[in-house]
Amino acid sequence: MKPGDPWFHKLESELESSDVMVLVLSEKVRKSKWVHNEFSMAEEIGIPVIPVLAEAIRLPLWLRHLQVLDFESSQDWQELVDAVGLQLRADIIGFSLRTDAVDVPDFSLDMPSNKVAKPIQKIPINLSSLYAVPPEYDIKAAQAKYLPKKRLNQPAWATASGQDQYGLYADLLVKGVTQRFRWIEPGTFWMGSPRSEPERYDNEIRHQVTLSEGFWLADTACTQVLWRTIMGSNPAYFKENENNPVEQVNLYDVQEFLQTLNGMISSLKVKLPTEAQWEYACRAGTITPFSFGDNIVPEQVNYDGNNPYVGGVKGLYRKKTVPVKSLPINPWGLYEMHGNVWEWCADEWLENLPTKSVIDPFSIEKEHTVIQGVVRGGSWSYDGRDVRSAMRLRVASKDRVSNLGFRLTVCVQV
């Protein structure tokens, strides 16, 4: 791995294509949390790990020379400086690189060797290829690879569009009500939960999913004000704020809403996200139980704080929905993907997820009336374990409940 590489993405990619992991480490870093993270990734992917203590082996001289950056060297120091500049330029969100979001400071520093009192440390940069000489570090090539020049083409249905620190966005304006959509790029991820994840359910079978096309996803659940604007009424139970998500809508109500909205704007075709699209966006490049990490608190997610996730502490139980955008955003610019309201997906309930890799999964093979639907995300009335990224729930399509809403998607190319 070269300075500036998104190491987490690169490491997972390499591990997924490997049969075994040889983990070479020194006594000093044996208890490092980063080493444990790498070990855990290999364990979750399901490949054996062979630990090798660096002090117990003698590396060839050429390999020792190639595997370190010595920051007493002015050349190596400049490589570090260039890498820092690249990382600040590239806003790394999960496994995606969203560009042109941050102004780049000038990192052309002059650091002669006599100004460096001591080396910071020696950092391994390529342990994945022991027999091939890695190419020279080329900052311009890295920038060309990770900082593409692609710009947003505004969709015909959008009244405004742009790019910020979370990526591309487009705004849909309907009778004075704006719904923002985030562009979710195509990609591959692990759907479901590993067997090591605490309090998981058996139907969260972990498997690799590739989404071959990008899609626009609403940055919030559908609000009561948007529903009322389209349908002329407000079915929600918690009506104290029209910016709260609409709830008490069943799958058939939502389908009618979609048809009505599509009929109002000829260039628009809104849908529900598939279950795979929903989890991909919820995870936002993470592999932890939540997009926020290994655990959550009610200040991040609206759930039953009396029943926290394993190892968590008790906290606030609001006993109702909260307005959209009132809780922290996820790494891809999406609000309340965990908790608040369950969100309908387009799929029919599938009891057992696949065990093998799949591309663009969708559990309805032909048009018919869905009797048992699937909802994701958990809600204000559910426990901490039930708002995890992998959590799935079967719900009768006719059910109207005060913790059940939905989120819009538009499946078109940029």
Secondary structure by P-SEA (a helix, b strand, c coil): cccccaaaaaaaaaaaacccccccccccccccaaaaaaaaaaaaabbbbbbbccccccccaaaaaaaccccccaaaaaaaaaaaaaaaacccccccccccccccccccccccccccccccccccccccccccccccccaaaaaaacccccccccccccccccccccccbbbbbcccbbbbbbbbcccccccccccccccccccbbbbbbbbcbbbbbbcccccaaaaaaaccccccccccccccccccccaaaaaaaaaaaaaacccbbbbcccaaaaaaaaacccccccccccccccccccccccccccccccccccccccccccccccccccccccccbbbbccccccccccccccccccccccccccccccccccccccccccccccbbbbbccccccccccccccccccc
